Amino acid sequence: MKAMVLLAAGQPLVLQDVNIPECGPEDILIRVRACAVCRTDLHVCDGDLPDPKLPLIPGHEIVGEVVKVGTKAGQFQPGDRVGVPWLGHTCGQCHFCRAGNENLCDEARFTGYQIDGGYAEYTVAHHRFVFPLGNKMSAVEAAPLLCAGLIGYRSLRMAGDARRLGIYGFGAAAHIVTQVAIHEGREVYAFTRPDDKIAQTFARKLGAVWAGNSDEKPPQLIDAAIIYAPVGNLVPCALRSIRKGGVVVCAGIHMSDIPAFPYHILWGERSIKSVANLTRRDGEEFLALVPNIPIHTETEMFTLGQANEALSKLRQGAVHGAAVLVMD
């Protein structure tokens, strides 16, 4: 099969012919139809996240069709449409797993990081970490739901019942969570790169009541903020924009250092939280919600061989919505 392979951190991916992966007894073999390109892929490829499996096939927002089913993976059948997310393995035994917090498992392994992912024509996944998908959305439309959507959903839940919600970094996750938030009756305030008029217009089109630069103050204090951009200096910006008792949710897996800030902008029982990965329950709840809103994903398509181009555009902030690799 064809695959885009990371040979060393900081180096471009290389298009290679590799063997179709073996399907173990608890695995399913999937023909990949589409794989969205996530900012976490950038962090893996650029070396921001340590010790990836090398060589590595990145990609963890995978939509495809079951080709082969292991002897102990009987809930799936060849031809089933499935999605593969970031979380690819947990121990199932530790305190976190038993408490329903499998996203914090110390033995967790992740698709496109320690497990080969979806920048390829085929991939293998453990049957317990695969979601059945319907056919109401195309593979390209559905792919961003598998991480941008799931992390967006988890970060929104961590923001509590905030009525006025600020979103910093208006990319793939933000444009999905905005639709969920508005469906729930919340007001969305979108904070973008300075003078990114395209992103600000996009946010207003989706229903944001206000859109401006990330260093601006909103017209009124907000109840909570979610930060999707991996920029540490946005944390003090967000703290200055939230009311007493509000929360700042840092939704990325990697962020540049948070600068020192005066205590008074944290005082008043404001808090800062981080989002770590996702649980399968997040996926089940979110995917059940998708058709009821319904969620529309804005996508830009690339061929498998254009993966480096897609990553470069994402790095430059030139993708509005989600970049998606298409295998056909």
Secondary structure, DSSP 8 states (H G I E B T S, - for coil): -EEEEB-STTS--EEEE-------TTEEEEEEEEEEE-HHHHHHHHTSSS---SSB-----EEEEEEEE-TT-TT--TT-EEEE-SEEE--S-SHHHHTT-GGG-TT-EEBTTTB--SSBSEEEEEGGG-EE--SSS-HHHHGGGGTHHHHHHHHHHHTTT-SEEEEES-SHHHHHHHHHHHHTT-EEEEEESTT-HHHHHHHHHHT-SEEEETTS--SS-EEEEEE-S--TTHHHHHHHHEEEEEEEEE--S---------GGGTTTT-EEEE--S--HHHHHHHHHHGGGTT----EEEEEGGGHHHHHHHHHTT--SSEEEEE--
